[in-house]
């Protein structure tokens, strides 16, 4: 199963539109989604995730491991999220940030390119 990493922080309205587009994309039913809220994320992020959960075949919300380097907070979330997604994926790893809007052929296009 392919894996999709979605880092998110404090823009629940963007995440809502992002998920609205992703759940309409052909091929989402064969993707495991990993949400990765960054430290200090908006309290509305889990509400948005729960709203779209019934439309996702497989998903999880990861807890970002603590870091001790002040200047690499966001990078740590994304890079450690990629590492986790790669270990859980038996196929491709996609990454879509909360403010990215995808088209309905997003998964089909990327799978075709990788073939």
Biopython code that builds the backbone (N, CA, C, O; Angstrom):
import numpy as np
from Bio.PDB.StructureBuilder import StructureBuilder

atoms = [
    (1, "UNK", "N", (0.847, -1.182, 0.000)),
    (1, "UNK", "CA", (0.000, 0.000, 0.000)),
    (1, "UNK", "C", (0.887, 1.238, 0.000)),
    (1, "UNK", "O", (1.863, 1.309, 0.747)),
    (2, "UNK", "N", (0.548, 2.204, -0.833)),
    (2, "UNK", "CA", (1.250, 3.480, -0.841)),
    (2, "UNK", "C", (0.928, 4.252, 0.435)),
    (2, "UNK", "O", (-0.074, 3.982, 1.098)),
    (3, "UNK", "N", (1.775, 5.206, 0.769)),
    (3, "UNK", "CA", (1.601, 6.007, 1.981)),
    (3, "UNK", "C", (1.627, 7.489, 1.624)),
    (3, "UNK", "O", (2.403, 7.925, 0.773)),
    (4, "UNK", "N", (0.772, 8.248, 2.285)),
    (4, "UNK", "CA", (0.694, 9.700, 2.106)),
    (4, "UNK", "C", (0.978, 10.367, 3.440)),
    (4, "UNK", "O", (0.283, 10.115, 4.425)),
    (5, "UNK", "N", (1.993, 11.213, 3.476)),
    (5, "UNK", "CA", (2.333, 11.984, 4.672)),
    (5, "UNK", "C", (1.731, 13.376, 4.541)),
    (5, "UNK", "O", (1.922, 14.047, 3.527)),
    (6, "UNK", "N", (1.003, 13.811, 5.569)),
    (6, "UNK", "CA", (0.420, 15.154, 5.573)),
    (6, "UNK", "C", (0.886, 15.887, 6.835)),
    (6, "UNK", "O", (0.286, 15.733, 7.898)),
    (7, "UNK", "N", (1.967, 16.693, 6.718)),
    (7, "UNK", "CA", (2.355, 17.535, 7.849)),
    (7, "UNK", "C", (1.309, 18.649, 8.004)),
    (7, "UNK", "O", (0.838, 19.204, 7.012)),
    (8, "UNK", "N", (0.959, 18.963, 9.224)),
    (8, "UNK", "CA", (-0.028, 20.032, 9.441)),
    (8, "UNK", "C", (0.343, 20.799, 10.701)),
    (8, "UNK", "O", (1.027, 20.284, 11.586)),
    (9, "UNK", "N", (-0.127, 22.047, 10.763)),
    (9, "UNK", "CA", (0.263, 22.890, 11.892)),
    (9, "UNK", "C", (-0.906, 23.730, 12.390)),
    (9, "UNK", "O", (-1.620, 23.316, 13.303)),
    (10, "UNK", "N", (-1.108, 24.897, 11.802)),
    (10, "UNK", "CA", (-2.114, 25.795, 12.387)),
    (10, "UNK", "C", (-3.057, 26.394, 11.357)),
    (10, "UNK", "O", (-3.539, 27.513, 11.534)),
    (11, "UNK", "N", (-3.324, 25.667, 10.290)),
    (11, "UNK", "CA", (-4.250, 26.168, 9.279)),
    (11, "UNK", "C", (-5.333, 25.130, 9.006)),
    (11, "UNK", "O", (-5.345, 24.514, 7.940)),
    (12, "UNK", "N", (-6.234, 24.935, 9.953)),
    (12, "UNK", "CA", (-7.256, 23.903, 9.778)),
    (12, "UNK", "C", (-8.139, 24.138, 8.559)),
    (12, "UNK", "O", (-8.628, 23.183, 7.956)),
    (13, "UNK", "N", (-8.349, 25.405, 8.191)),
    (13, "UNK", "CA", (-9.180, 25.686, 7.021)),
    (13, "UNK", "C", (-8.487, 25.209, 5.738)),
    (13, "UNK", "O", (-9.157, 24.738, 4.818)),
    (14, "UNK", "N", (-7.167, 25.325, 5.666)),
    (14, "UNK", "CA", (-6.423, 24.802, 4.519)),
    (14, "UNK", "C", (-6.442, 23.277, 4.531)),
    (14, "UNK", "O", (-6.626, 22.647, 3.489)),
    (15, "UNK", "N", (-6.253, 22.686, 5.710)),
    (15, "UNK", "CA", (-6.286, 21.231, 5.817)),
    (15, "UNK", "C", (-7.636, 20.700, 5.360)),
    (15, "UNK", "O", (-7.701, 19.665, 4.696)),
    (16, "UNK", "N", (-8.708, 21.391, 5.706)),
    (16, "UNK", "CA", (-10.052, 20.954, 5.286)),
    (16, "UNK", "C", (-10.130, 20.893, 3.754)),
    (16, "UNK", "O", (-10.580, 19.894, 3.192)),
    (17, "UNK", "N", (-9.694, 21.957, 3.087)),
    (17, "UNK", "CA", (-9.749, 21.976, 1.616)),
    (17, "UNK", "C", (-8.787, 20.949, 1.010)),
    (17, "UNK", "O", (-9.105, 20.314, 0.005)),
    (18, "UNK", "N", (-7.627, 20.791, 1.617)),
    (18, "UNK", "CA", (-6.668, 19.794, 1.155)),
    (18, "UNK", "C", (-7.293, 18.398, 1.211)),
    (18, "UNK", "O", (-7.220, 17.644, 0.241)),
    (19, "UNK", "N", (-7.906, 18.057, 2.343)),
    (19, "UNK", "CA", (-8.525, 16.741, 2.498)),
    (19, "UNK", "C", (-9.757, 16.578, 1.625)),
    (19, "UNK", "O", (-10.039, 15.480, 1.144)),
    (20, "UNK", "N", (-10.485, 17.653, 1.419)),
    (20, "UNK", "CA", (-11.639, 17.587, 0.516)),
    (20, "UNK", "C", (-11.172, 17.171, -0.881)),
    (20, "UNK", "O", (-11.798, 16.326, -1.520)),
    (21, "UNK", "N", (-10.078, 17.761, -1.351)),
    (21, "UNK", "CA", (-9.539, 17.393, -2.665)),
    (21, "UNK", "C", (-8.941, 15.987, -2.658)),
    (21, "UNK", "O", (-9.188, 15.209, -3.579)),
    (22, "UNK", "N", (-8.162, 15.655, -1.636)),
    (22, "UNK", "CA", (-7.533, 14.339, -1.588)),
    (22, "UNK", "C", (-8.557, 13.210, -1.539)),
    (22, "UNK", "O", (-8.373, 12.186, -2.197)),
    (23, "UNK", "N", (-9.621, 13.377, -0.780)),
    (23, "UNK", "CA", (-10.615, 12.305, -0.674)),
    (23, "UNK", "C", (-11.433, 12.147, -1.952)),
    (23, "UNK", "O", (-12.149, 11.158, -2.105)),
    (24, "UNK", "N", (-11.337, 13.091, -2.854)),
    (24, "UNK", "CA", (-11.992, 12.981, -4.156)),
    (24, "UNK", "C", (-11.039, 12.458, -5.237)),
    (24, "UNK", "O", (-11.464, 12.132, -6.345)),
    (25, "UNK", "N", (-9.764, 12.383, -4.905)),
    (25, "UNK", "CA", (-8.760, 11.942, -5.879)),
    (25, "UNK", "C", (-8.891, 10.433, -6.114)),
    (25, "UNK", "O", (-9.036, 9.658, -5.169)),
    (26, "UNK", "N", (-8.838, 10.035, -7.373)),
    (26, "UNK", "CA", (-8.898, 8.617, -7.724)),
    (26, "UNK", "C", (-7.646, 7.918, -7.195)),
    (26, "UNK", "O", (-6.525, 8.367, -7.432)),
    (27, "UNK", "N", (-7.850, 6.827, -6.483)),
    (27, "UNK", "CA", (-6.734, 6.072, -5.937)),
    (27, "UNK", "C", (-6.501, 6.264, -4.456)),
    (27, "UNK", "O", (-5.657, 5.577, -3.880)),
    (28, "UNK", "N", (-7.214, 7.166, -3.822)),
    (28, "UNK", "CA", (-7.025, 7.404, -2.382)),
    (28, "UNK", "C", (-7.369, 6.148, -1.566)),
    (28, "UNK", "O", (-6.863, 5.963, -0.459)),
    (29, "UNK", "N", (-8.222, 5.300, -2.118)),
    (29, "UNK", "CA", (-8.647, 4.099, -1.386)),
    (29, "UNK", "C", (-7.512, 3.084, -1.213)),
    (29, "UNK", "O", (-7.650, 2.140, -0.436)),
    (30, "UNK", "N", (-6.407, 3.263, -1.917)),
    (30, "UNK", "CA", (-5.268, 2.348, -1.783)),
    (30, "UNK", "C", (-4.080, 3.031, -1.096)),
    (30, "UNK", "O", (-2.934, 2.615, -1.267)),
    (31, "UNK", "N", (-4.363, 4.073, -0.324)),
    (31, "UNK", "CA", (-3.312, 4.854, 0.321)),
    (31, "UNK", "C", (-3.525, 4.871, 1.838)),
    (31, "UNK", "O", (-4.634, 5.096, 2.323)),
    (32, "UNK", "N", (-2.443, 4.630, 2.568)),
    (32, "UNK", "CA", (-2.453, 4.806, 4.023)),
    (32, "UNK", "C", (-2.003, 6.239, 4.304)),
    (32, "UNK", "O", (-0.924, 6.645, 3.875)),
    (33, "UNK", "N", (-2.821, 6.999, 5.018)),
    (33, "UNK", "CA", (-2.539, 8.411, 5.281)),
    (33, "UNK", "C", (-1.948, 8.563, 6.684)),
    (33, "UNK", "O", (-2.494, 8.055, 7.664)),
    (34, "UNK", "N", (-0.831, 9.268, 6.755)),
    (34, "UNK", "CA", (-0.209, 9.584, 8.051)),
    (34, "UNK", "C", (-0.281, 11.094, 8.237)),
    (34, "UNK", "O", (0.376, 11.851, 7.523)),
    (35, "UNK", "N", (-1.084, 11.520, 9.203)),
    (35, "UNK", "CA", (-1.139, 12.936, 9.575)),
    (35, "UNK", "C", (-0.024, 13.182, 10.581)),
    (35, "UNK", "O", (0.191, 12.387, 11.496)),
    (36, "UNK", "N", (0.681, 14.292, 10.398)),
    (36, "UNK", "CA", (1.790, 14.600, 11.284)),
    (36, "UNK", "C", (1.677, 16.037, 11.786)),
    (36, "UNK", "O", (2.333, 16.935, 11.258)),
    (37, "UNK", "N", (0.841, 16.256, 12.809)),
    (37, "UNK", "CA", (0.721, 17.605, 13.363)),
    (37, "UNK", "C", (2.027, 18.019, 14.039)),
    (37, "UNK", "O", (2.597, 17.265, 14.828)),
    (38, "UNK", "N", (2.484, 19.209, 13.725)),
    (38, "UNK", "CA", (3.723, 19.713, 14.299)),
    (38, "UNK", "C", (3.476, 20.231, 15.718)),
    (38, "UNK", "O", (2.332, 20.443, 16.119)),
    (39, "UNK", "N", (4.554, 20.431, 16.468)),
    (39, "UNK", "CA", (4.454, 20.951, 17.832)),
    (39, "UNK", "C", (3.652, 22.254, 17.846)),
    (39, "UNK", "O", (3.893, 23.130, 17.016)),
    (40, "UNK", "N", (2.713, 22.391, 18.765)),
    (40, "UNK", "CA", (1.927, 23.604, 18.889)),
    (40, "UNK", "C", (0.813, 23.731, 17.862)),
    (40, "UNK", "O", (0.342, 24.836, 17.597)),
    (41, "UNK", "N", (0.383, 22.607, 17.277)),
    (41, "UNK", "CA", (-0.642, 22.660, 16.236)),
    (41, "UNK", "C", (-1.970, 23.201, 16.769)),
    (41, "UNK", "O", (-2.243, 23.161, 17.969)),
    (42, "UNK", "N", (-2.776, 23.701, 15.855)),
    (42, "UNK", "CA", (-4.094, 24.237, 16.196)),
    (42, "UNK", "C", (-4.982, 23.136, 16.768)),
    (42, "UNK", "O", (-4.951, 22.000, 16.294)),
    (43, "UNK", "N", (-5.755, 23.464, 17.765)),
    (43, "UNK", "CA", (-6.672, 22.491, 18.365)),
    (43, "UNK", "C", (-7.780, 22.069, 17.405)),
    (43, "UNK", "O", (-8.486, 21.094, 17.664)),
    (44, "UNK", "N", (-7.935, 22.795, 16.300)),
    (44, "UNK", "CA", (-8.957, 22.437, 15.313)),
    (44, "UNK", "C", (-8.480, 21.374, 14.326)),
    (44, "UNK", "O", (-9.296, 20.808, 13.598)),
    (45, "UNK", "N", (-7.195, 21.093, 14.287)),
    (45, "UNK", "CA", (-6.648, 20.092, 13.360)),
    (45, "UNK", "C", (-7.288, 18.714, 13.590)),
    (45, "UNK", "O", (-7.745, 18.110, 12.620)),
    (46, "UNK", "N", (-7.345, 18.187, 14.824)),
    (46, "UNK", "CA", (-7.965, 16.873, 15.027)),
    (46, "UNK", "C", (-9.439, 16.825, 14.612)),
    (46, "UNK", "O", (-9.922, 15.789, 14.154)),
    (47, "UNK", "N", (-10.148, 17.936, 14.770)),
    (47, "UNK", "CA", (-11.556, 17.991, 14.357)),
    (47, "UNK", "C", (-11.682, 17.826, 12.848)),
    (47, "UNK", "O", (-12.565, 17.115, 12.368)),
    (48, "UNK", "N", (-10.807, 18.476, 12.111)),
    (48, "UNK", "CA", (-10.819, 18.359, 10.646)),
    (48, "UNK", "C", (-10.481, 16.924, 10.244)),
    (48, "UNK", "O", (-11.133, 16.355, 9.368)),
    (49, "UNK", "N", (-9.482, 16.348, 10.867)),
    (49, "UNK", "CA", (-9.098, 14.971, 10.553)),
    (49, "UNK", "C", (-10.274, 14.031, 10.806)),
    (49, "UNK", "O", (-10.568, 13.170, 9.976)),
    (50, "UNK", "N", (-10.944, 14.187, 11.941)),
    (50, "UNK", "CA", (-12.081, 13.323, 12.260)),
    (50, "UNK", "C", (-13.238, 13.477, 11.276)),
    (50, "UNK", "O", (-13.960, 12.516, 11.009)),
    (51, "UNK", "N", (-13.412, 14.667, 10.744)),
    (51, "UNK", "CA", (-14.474, 14.894, 9.761)),
    (51, "UNK", "C", (-14.233, 14.068, 8.493)),
    (51, "UNK", "O", (-15.180, 13.569, 7.884)),
    (52, "UNK", "N", (-12.976, 13.928, 8.101)),
    (52, "UNK", "CA", (-12.657, 13.209, 6.870)),
    (52, "UNK", "C", (-12.308, 11.743, 7.099)),
    (52, "UNK", "O", (-12.192, 10.988, 6.133)),
    (53, "UNK", "N", (-12.139, 11.323, 8.340)),
    (53, "UNK", "CA", (-11.754, 9.943, 8.656)),
    (53, "UNK", "C", (-12.647, 8.894, 7.980)),
    (53, "UNK", "O", (-12.119, 7.895, 7.490)),
    (54, "UNK", "N", (-13.976, 9.074, 7.931)),
    (54, "UNK", "CA", (-14.805, 8.055, 7.276)),
    (54, "UNK", "C", (-14.528, 7.888, 5.780)),
    (54, "UNK", "O", (-14.893, 6.869, 5.194)),
    (55, "UNK", "N", (-13.898, 8.866, 5.171)),
    (55, "UNK", "CA", (-13.593, 8.800, 3.736)),
    (55, "UNK", "C", (-12.213, 8.206, 3.460)),
    (55, "UNK", "O", (-11.829, 8.044, 2.302)),
    (56, "UNK", "N", (-11.472, 7.884, 4.509)),
    (56, "UNK", "CA", (-10.128, 7.327, 4.360)),
    (56, "UNK", "C", (-10.149, 5.858, 4.752)),
    (56, "UNK", "O", (-10.623, 5.501, 5.831)),
    (57, "UNK", "N", (-9.636, 5.012, 3.876)),
    (57, "UNK", "CA", (-9.629, 3.583, 4.171)),
    (57, "UNK", "C", (-8.672, 3.256, 5.317)),
    (57, "UNK", "O", (-8.954, 2.393, 6.149)),
    (58, "UNK", "N", (-7.538, 3.958, 5.346)),
    (58, "UNK", "CA", (-6.517, 3.682, 6.340)),
    (58, "UNK", "C", (-5.806, 4.992, 6.692)),
    (58, "UNK", "O", (-5.355, 5.720, 5.807)),
    (59, "UNK", "N", (-5.712, 5.282, 7.985)),
    (59, "UNK", "CA", (-5.013, 6.505, 8.398)),
    (59, "UNK", "C", (-4.544, 6.383, 9.838)),
    (59, "UNK", "O", (-4.983, 5.511, 10.588)),
    (60, "UNK", "N", (-3.644, 7.278, 10.198)),
    (60, "UNK", "CA", (-3.184, 7.396, 11.580)),
    (60, "UNK", "C", (-2.718, 8.825, 11.814)),
    (60, "UNK", "O", (-2.395, 9.548, 10.872)),
    (61, "UNK", "N", (-2.688, 9.216, 13.062)),
    (61, "UNK", "CA", (-2.139, 10.519, 13.448)),
    (61, "UNK", "C", (-0.890, 10.209, 14.258)),
    (61, "UNK", "O", (-0.959, 9.590, 15.320)),
    (62, "UNK", "N", (0.245, 10.644, 13.744)),
    (62, "UNK", "CA", (1.509, 10.330, 14.415)),
    (62, "UNK", "C", (1.837, 11.379, 15.467)),
    (62, "UNK", "O", (1.456, 12.545, 15.358)),
    (63, "UNK", "N", (2.537, 10.937, 16.464)),
    (63, "UNK", "CA", (3.054, 11.839, 17.496)),
    (63, "UNK", "C", (4.515, 12.105, 17.160)),
    (63, "UNK", "O", (5.319, 11.177, 17.066)),
    (64, "UNK", "N", (4.849, 13.360, 16.982)),
    (64, "UNK", "CA", (6.203, 13.730, 16.587)),
    (64, "UNK", "C", (7.136, 13.553, 17.777)),
    (64, "UNK", "O", (6.866, 14.072, 18.860)),
    (65, "UNK", "N", (8.243, 12.815, 17.582)),
    (65, "UNK", "CA", (9.202, 12.646, 18.671)),
    (65, "UNK", "C", (9.825, 13.987, 19.076)),
    (65, "UNK", "O", (10.055, 14.858, 18.237)),
    (66, "UNK", "N", (10.088, 14.130, 20.352)),
    (66, "UNK", "CA", (10.698, 15.364, 20.862)),
    (66, "UNK", "C", (12.089, 15.561, 20.269)),
    (66, "UNK", "O", (12.809, 14.603, 19.988)),
    (67, "UNK", "N", (12.445, 16.832, 20.088)),
    (67, "UNK", "CA", (13.782, 17.169, 19.603)),
    (67, "UNK", "C", (14.410, 18.166, 20.567)),
    (67, "UNK", "O", (13.729, 18.793, 21.380)),
    (68, "UNK", "N", (15.709, 18.291, 20.453)),
    (68, "UNK", "CA", (16.423, 19.190, 21.362)),
    (68, "UNK", "C", (17.167, 20.293, 20.612)),
    (68, "UNK", "O", (17.970, 21.015, 21.203)),
    (69, "UNK", "N", (16.904, 20.423, 19.319)),
    (69, "UNK", "CA", (17.518, 21.463, 18.503)),
    (69, "UNK", "C", (16.467, 22.500, 18.184)),
    (69, "UNK", "O", (15.486, 22.192, 17.508)),
    (70, "UNK", "N", (16.642, 23.692, 18.641)),
    (70, "UNK", "CA", (15.626, 24.737, 18.517)),
    (70, "UNK", "C", (15.340, 25.141, 17.074)),
    (70, "UNK", "O", (14.190, 25.443, 16.754)),
    (71, "UNK", "N", (16.334, 25.160, 16.196)),
    (71, "UNK", "CA", (16.158, 25.704, 14.861)),
    (71, "UNK", "C", (15.627, 24.741, 13.819)),
    (71, "UNK", "O", (15.488, 25.128, 12.659)),
    (72, "UNK", "N", (15.323, 23.499, 14.181)),
    (72, "UNK", "CA", (14.941, 22.526, 13.167)),
    (72, "UNK", "C", (13.566, 21.917, 13.406)),
    (72, "UNK", "O", (13.295, 20.803, 12.959)),
    (73, "UNK", "N", (12.711, 22.627, 14.095)),
    (73, "UNK", "CA", (11.421, 22.076, 14.503)),
    (73, "UNK", "C", (10.598, 21.558, 13.324)),
    (73, "UNK", "O", (10.248, 20.378, 13.304)),
    (74, "UNK", "N", (10.279, 22.403, 12.345)),
    (74, "UNK", "CA", (9.443, 21.977, 11.226)),
    (74, "UNK", "C", (10.156, 20.934, 10.369)),
    (74, "UNK", "O", (9.544, 19.951, 9.951)),
    (75, "UNK", "N", (11.427, 21.143, 10.108)),
    (75, "UNK", "CA", (12.185, 20.167, 9.324)),
    (75, "UNK", "C", (12.167, 18.806, 9.999)),
    (75, "UNK", "O", (12.052, 17.781, 9.328)),
    (76, "UNK", "N", (12.278, 18.789, 11.302)),
    (76, "UNK", "CA", (12.251, 17.531, 12.047)),
    (76, "UNK", "C", (10.929, 16.809, 11.832)),
    (76, "UNK", "O", (10.920, 15.597, 11.616)),
    (77, "UNK", "N", (9.831, 17.516, 11.887)),
    (77, "UNK", "CA", (8.518, 16.912, 11.692)),
    (77, "UNK", "C", (8.419, 16.282, 10.304)),
    (77, "UNK", "O", (7.980, 15.140, 10.170)),
    (78, "UNK", "N", (8.821, 17.013, 9.284)),
    (78, "UNK", "CA", (8.718, 16.521, 7.907)),
    (78, "UNK", "C", (9.677, 15.354, 7.674)),
    (78, "UNK", "O", (9.269, 14.317, 7.150)),
    (79, "UNK", "N", (10.932, 15.509, 8.051)),
    (79, "UNK", "CA", (11.921, 14.461, 7.779)),
    (79, "UNK", "C", (11.666, 13.189, 8.583)),
    (79, "UNK", "O", (11.781, 12.087, 8.045)),
    (80, "UNK", "N", (11.325, 13.326, 9.848)),
    (80, "UNK", "CA", (11.018, 12.123, 10.628)),
    (80, "UNK", "C", (9.714, 11.492, 10.142)),
    (80, "UNK", "O", (9.545, 10.275, 10.214)),
    (81, "UNK", "N", (8.793, 12.323, 9.647)),
    (81, "UNK", "CA", (7.557, 11.798, 9.062)),
    (81, "UNK", "C", (7.829, 10.995, 7.798)),
    (81, "UNK", "O", (7.235, 9.939, 7.582)),
    (82, "UNK", "N", (8.735, 11.506, 6.961)),
    (82, "UNK", "CA", (9.140, 10.762, 5.757)),
    (82, "UNK", "C", (9.743, 9.412, 6.128)),
    (82, "UNK", "O", (9.425, 8.396, 5.510)),
    (83, "UNK", "N", (10.608, 9.401, 7.130)),
    (83, "UNK", "CA", (11.241, 8.141, 7.541)),
    (83, "UNK", "C", (10.191, 7.144, 8.022)),
    (83, "UNK", "O", (10.243, 5.966, 7.669)),
    (84, "UNK", "N", (9.250, 7.610, 8.817)),
    (84, "UNK", "CA", (8.200, 6.717, 9.311)),
    (84, "UNK", "C", (7.323, 6.218, 8.164)),
    (84, "UNK", "O", (6.987, 5.035, 8.101)),
    (85, "UNK", "N", (6.954, 7.127, 7.258)),
    (85, "UNK", "CA", (6.120, 6.745, 6.113)),
    (85, "UNK", "C", (6.831, 5.703, 5.253)),
    (85, "UNK", "O", (6.203, 4.756, 4.782)),
    (86, "UNK", "N", (8.121, 5.870, 5.050)),
    (86, "UNK", "CA", (8.885, 4.932, 4.229)),
    (86, "UNK", "C", (8.913, 3.541, 4.850)),
    (86, "UNK", "O", (8.868, 2.542, 4.132)),
    (87, "UNK", "N", (8.988, 3.466, 6.176)),
    (87, "UNK", "CA", (9.019, 2.152, 6.827)),
    (87, "UNK", "C", (7.657, 1.471, 6.787)),
    (87, "UNK", "O", (7.583, 0.245, 6.864)),
    (88, "UNK", "N", (6.584, 2.239, 6.667)),
    (88, "UNK", "CA", (5.229, 1.668, 6.661)),
    (88, "UNK", "C", (4.679, 1.417, 5.264)),
    (88, "UNK", "O", (3.648, 0.763, 5.110)),
    (89, "UNK", "N", (5.364, 1.936, 4.245)),
    (89, "UNK", "CA", (4.861, 1.834, 2.886)),
    (89, "UNK", "C", (5.426, 0.609, 2.187)),
    (89, "UNK", "O", (6.603, 0.279, 2.329)),
    (90, "UNK", "N", (4.567, -0.055, 1.432)),
    (90, "UNK", "CA", (5.053, -1.143, 0.575)),
    (90, "UNK", "C", (5.143, -0.654, -0.868)),
    (90, "UNK", "O", (5.400, -1.433, -1.785)),
    (91, "UNK", "N", (4.931, 0.632, -1.050)),
    (91, "UNK", "CA", (4.972, 1.220, -2.392)),
    (91, "UNK", "C", (5.558, 2.615, -2.344)),
    (91, "UNK", "O", (6.622, 2.835, -1.765)),
    (92, "UNK", "N", (4.863, 3.548, -2.950)),
    (92, "UNK", "CA", (5.315, 4.939, -3.005)),
    (92, "UNK", "C", (4.994, 5.680, -1.715)),
    (92, "UNK", "O", (4.092, 5.298, -0.969)),
    (93, "UNK", "N", (5.751, 6.753, -1.465)),
    (93, "UNK", "CA", (5.470, 7.672, -0.369)),
    (93, "UNK", "C", (5.193, 9.035, -0.995)),
    (93, "UNK", "O", (6.044, 9.602, -1.681)),
    (94, "UNK", "N", (4.002, 9.547, -0.753)),
    (94, "UNK", "CA", (3.614, 10.881, -1.203)),
    (94, "UNK", "C", (3.674, 11.817, -0.006)),
    (94, "UNK", "O", (3.509, 11.380, 1.133)),
    (95, "UNK", "N", (3.910, 13.109, -0.257)),
    (95, "UNK", "CA", (3.831, 14.099, 0.800)),
    (95, "UNK", "C", (3.060, 15.290, 0.262)),
    (95, "UNK", "O", (3.415, 15.866, -0.767)),
    (96, "UNK", "N", (2.000, 15.650, 0.973)),
    (96, "UNK", "CA", (1.181, 16.806, 0.608)),
    (96, "UNK", "C", (1.020, 17.639, 1.870)),
    (96, "UNK", "O", (0.491, 17.159, 2.872)),
    (97, "UNK", "N", (1.476, 18.886, 1.822)),
    (97, "UNK", "CA", (1.307, 19.757, 2.982)),
    (97, "UNK", "C", (-0.118, 20.288, 3.032)),
    (97, "UNK", "O", (-0.834, 20.254, 2.032)),
    (98, "UNK", "N", (-0.524, 20.771, 4.183)),
    (98, "UNK", "CA", (-1.909, 21.173, 4.421)),
    (98, "UNK", "C", (-2.407, 22.286, 3.506)),
    (98, "UNK", "O", (-3.617, 22.443, 3.341)),
    (99, "UNK", "N", (-1.521, 23.049, 2.918)),
    (99, "UNK", "CA", (-1.955, 24.146, 2.051)),
    (99, "UNK", "C", (-1.845, 23.814, 0.564)),
    (99, "UNK", "O", (-1.883, 24.711, -0.278)),
    (100, "UNK", "N", (-1.709, 22.532, 0.243)),
    (100, "UNK", "CA", (-1.603, 22.097, -1.146)),
    (100, "UNK", "C", (-2.925, 21.486, -1.581)),
    (100, "UNK", "O", (-3.485, 20.633, -0.892)),
    (101, "UNK", "N", (-3.415, 21.929, -2.724)),
    (101, "UNK", "CA", (-4.658, 21.397, -3.279)),
    (101, "UNK", "C", (-4.304, 20.538, -4.491)),
    (101, "UNK", "O", (-3.672, 21.016, -5.433)),
    (102, "UNK", "N", (-4.709, 19.278, -4.464)),
    (102, "UNK", "CA", (-4.370, 18.350, -5.544)),
    (102, "UNK", "C", (-5.563, 18.159, -6.477)),
    (102, "UNK", "O", (-6.707, 18.447, -6.127)),
    (103, "UNK", "N", (-5.258, 17.666, -7.669)),
    (103, "UNK", "CA", (-6.312, 17.372, -8.635)),
    (103, "UNK", "C", (-6.782, 15.928, -8.453)),
    (103, "UNK", "O", (-6.172, 15.157, -7.711)),
    (104, "UNK", "N", (-7.850, 15.577, -9.124)),
    (104, "UNK", "CA", (-8.417, 14.231, -8.979)),
    (104, "UNK", "C", (-7.520, 13.140, -9.534)),
    (104, "UNK", "O", (-7.671, 11.975, -9.165)),
    (105, "UNK", "N", (-6.585, 13.494, -10.416)),
    (105, "UNK", "CA", (-5.687, 12.481, -10.974)),
    (105, "UNK", "C", (-4.316, 12.461, -10.283)),
    (105, "UNK", "O", (-3.370, 11.881, -10.815)),
    (106, "UNK", "N", (-4.204, 13.076, -9.127)),
    (106, "UNK", "CA", (-2.926, 13.188, -8.416)),
    (106, "UNK", "C", (-2.228, 11.835, -8.268)),
    (106, "UNK", "O", (-1.072, 11.696, -8.668)),
    (107, "UNK", "N", (-2.903, 10.846, -7.705)),
    (107, "UNK", "CA", (-2.286, 9.545, -7.467)),
    (107, "UNK", "C", (-2.035, 8.803, -8.779)),
    (107, "UNK", "O", (-0.975, 8.201, -8.951)),
    (108, "UNK", "N", (-2.982, 8.838, -9.691)),
    (108, "UNK", "CA", (-2.812, 8.174, -10.991)),
    (108, "UNK", "C", (-1.609, 8.753, -11.747)),
    (108, "UNK", "O", (-0.804, 8.006, -12.302)),
    (109, "UNK", "N", (-1.494, 10.068, -11.766)),
    (109, "UNK", "CA", (-0.391, 10.715, -12.461)),
    (109, "UNK", "C", (0.950, 10.299, -11.880)),
    (109, "UNK", "O", (1.850, 9.897, -12.617)),
    (110, "UNK", "N", (1.090, 10.393, -10.552)),
    (110, "UNK", "CA", (2.365, 10.090, -9.923)),
    (110, "UNK", "C", (2.723, 8.611, -10.046)),
    (110, "UNK", "O", (3.893, 8.271, -10.223)),
    (111, "UNK", "N", (1.739, 7.742, -9.956)),
    (111, "UNK", "CA", (2.025, 6.310, -10.140)),
    (111, "UNK", "C", (2.501, 6.042, -11.567)),
    (111, "UNK", "O", (3.426, 5.258, -11.777)),
    (112, "UNK", "N", (1.876, 6.687, -12.536)),
    (112, "UNK", "CA", (2.268, 6.502, -13.938)),
    (112, "UNK", "C", (3.696, 7.014, -14.168)),
    (112, "UNK", "O", (4.475, 6.378, -14.877)),
    (113, "UNK", "N", (4.031, 8.142, -13.579)),
    (113, "UNK", "CA", (5.389, 8.687, -13.727)),
    (113, "UNK", "C", (6.417, 7.713, -13.155)),
    (113, "UNK", "O", (7.477, 7.516, -13.749)),
    (114, "UNK", "N", (6.118, 7.107, -12.018)),
    (114, "UNK", "CA", (7.075, 6.208, -11.381)),
    (114, "UNK", "C", (7.193, 4.873, -12.102)),
    (114, "UNK", "O", (8.198, 4.179, -11.949)),
    (115, "UNK", "N", (6.202, 4.508, -12.872)),
    (115, "UNK", "CA", (6.289, 3.278, -13.668)),
    (115, "UNK", "C", (7.177, 3.512, -14.853)),
    (115, "UNK", "O", (7.387, 2.604, -15.657)),
]
sb = StructureBuilder()
sb.init_structure("model")
sb.init_model(0)
sb.init_chain("A")
sb.init_seg("    ")
for serial, (resi, resn, name, xyz) in enumerate(atoms, 1):
    if name == "N":
        sb.init_residue(resn, " ", resi, " ")
    sb.init_atom(name, np.array(xyz, "f"), 0.0, 1.0, " ", f" {name:<3s}", serial, name[0])
structure = sb.get_structure()
